[in-house]
Amino acid sequence: MGIPDLYQEIIVFALLLFAVFGIYVLLKLHYRFAFGLMKNTASYEKHKTKIEKARSYLFIVLKVLLWLGLTAVSVFCITYLYQGMSLKALLWELWAKIPEGFWLNALLVIVRIAVIIMLSRYLLKFVYAFLDRREQQTIEKRCAHCREETIIKFYARLHDMVKYTVLLGILYRITLFFPFLEIVSAALWILLLLYIVVSLGLLGANGLLMIKEKRGRYG
């Protein structure tokens, strides 16, 4: 293998490592967005310590996965080169299999995903602010028999329902952009429906308890 060829193999090696790092960055941005949705809410302030601890652990796991990925790619590339095969040829072979128009479609998908995420974030900020105002008003105007803990629990569940429904909905919508994720899309759709049903059941039970406490005022 000549010096120019060696340089080309090293460049391809570096590109593969950079691709692993790029995936790590995208995952990190995704989870930063997910945790950012929790801020400025009553439930976040109440469980701030636990949420921040979970956030720290998650990012540690991502770093571990990054190093495992970099190590795995490095071992693969070194082994591949040691066996006398070319990473450049492998990369070009894989590149040739990419269908025409793939990158344009990929760009459009990324733009649509970004728009969905941004709109969802602003919508959630508006919804959370509205729910926090309603919670405060309900607490201030509660009857003598109505417990503040019941109201707080009701709105905390409502916050969680909105938050995780939107997150699951975003993930489901994103997977629809990729035909090869059809099974994942179906699984997310089922999970979303189950979560909504269970959340509505818990919310309804909490709502009935609030009504029961309110009627106790007149009992």
N, C-alpha and C positions, 0 to 999 in steps of 0.2 A: 504494500500500500504506500503510494507516494505521499509527500508532504501536503500537496494541495488536497488530496483525497482525505488525508487525516484531519485537516482543518475542517473540511466539510462534514465529516463524521462528528467531530467535536461540536460543531454548530448545531447539528440535528440533535445531538445528545442534550445540549443546553436548551433547545426549543422544547423538548419533551419534559424536561425538568420545569421549565417556565410554565408549561401547560398545567402541570400538577399544582404549581403555586397559584396559577390563575383560578383554578377550581376552588382552592382554599379561600382565596379572596372573595369570590362570589358567594360561597357559603357563609363566610363571616359577615358580609354585607347583608345577606338575607336574614341571619339571626339577629343582627343589630336592628334591622327594621322590625322584626317580630317583637323583640323586647321593647323597642321604642313605642310600639302600639300600646304597651301596658302603662306608660307613664301618664301623668296628669289624670289619673283615675283614683277613685276612693279605694278600690281594692289594691292598687299598687302601693299607695301610702301605707295601707294596713299591713301588707306583707312585703314591704320593701326589702328587708334584710334577707328573707328567704329567696326572693326573686333575684337579687343581686348575687347571692351565693350560687344559685343555680346557673346564672349567667356566667359567672367565673368558671365554674366546673365545665360548662359546655365549651367555652373557648379554649380551655386546657385540652379537652378531648379533641377539638379541631386541630390544635397544634400537634398533638400526638399523631393524629391521622395524616397531617401534612408530612411529618418526618417519616412515617411509615411508607407513605406514597413515594416520597423522594428516594427513600432507600430501595423500595421495590423496583422503581424505574431505573435507578442506577445499576442495580444487580442485573436486571434484564438487559440493559444496553451493554454493559461490560461483558456479560456472557455471550451476547449476540455478536459483538465485535471479536471476542476471543475465538469464536468458532469460525471466523473468517468471513462472516456475512456483513452486508452493508446496511446501516441504519437509514442512510439516504435512499437506497433502493426500496427499502420497506416503506418509508414515508411516502415516496412517490407512488408506490403501488396502492397504498391506502388512499392517497389523494385522488388517484385516477378512478377510484370506485365511487367517489362523491358525485351524485347526479347533477346535471346542469340546472342552474338556478337555485341551488341549495343555499348559497351564501346570501343571496338577496332575500330568500324566504326566511333565513335565520335572522337577518337584520330586522325584517318586518316583525317577526315574532318577538325579538328583544324589545323593540319599540312598543309593541302592544302590551307586553308584560310590564314594562316600566310605567305605561299610562295607567294600567289597572292598579298597580301598587300605589302610585301617587294619588289617584282618585280615592282609593280605599282609605289611605291614611288621612286625607282631609275629611272624608265622610265620617270616619271613626272619631276624629277629634270633635266634630260637631255633635255627634251622637253622645259621646261621653260627657261633654259639657252639659248637654240637655238632661241626661240622666242624673248627673250630680246635682243640678238645680232642683230637679223633681224630688230627689232623695232628701235634700235639705228642707224643701217645702213640706214634704210628707212628715218628716220628723218634727218640724215646728208646729204643725197643725194636727198632730196625732191626738187621739182621745186619751182619757185618763187610764183606760185599761189596755191601751196599745203599747207594746214594748218596743223600745228603740232598737233592740237587738234583732227583732223579727224584721223590721223595716230595712235595717242595714244588710241583713242576710239576703233579703229579697232582691235588693238592688245589686248586691255583689254577684248573685247568680245571674242577674240580667246582664251585668257587665261582661261576665265570663261567656255567657251565651252569645252575645253580639261579637265579642272578640274572636272566639274560636270558630264561630260559624263563618265569619269573614275570612279568617286565615285558611280554614279548610276549603272555602269556596275559591279563594285565590289559587291555592295549590291545584285544585281540581281544574280550574279554568286554564292554568298554565299547562297542565299535562294534556289538555285537549289540543294544544298546538303541535304536539308531537305524536304522530300516528303509531310509533313503536311503543308508546306508553299507554296503549289502549287498556291493558289489564290494570295498570296502576290507576288510570282514570276511573274505571268501574269500581275498584276497591275504595277510592276516595269518595265517590258518589254514595256508596253504601254507608261508609263511615260517617259522612256528612248527614245523611238522613237519620241514622241511628242516634247521632249526637243531638240533633234537633229534637227528636222524639223524647229522648231521655231528659234533655234540658227543659223542655216544655212541661214534662211531668213533674220535675222537681220544682219548677217555677210555679206551676199550678197549685201544688201542695202548699208551698210557702204563701201563695196568694190567698188560699182558703184559710190558712191560719191567721193572716192579717184581718180577713173579713170576720172570722170568729171572734177575734179579740175586740174588733170594733163593735160588734153586736153585743158583746158583754157589757158595754157601756150602758146599754138600754135594758139589760136583763135584770 
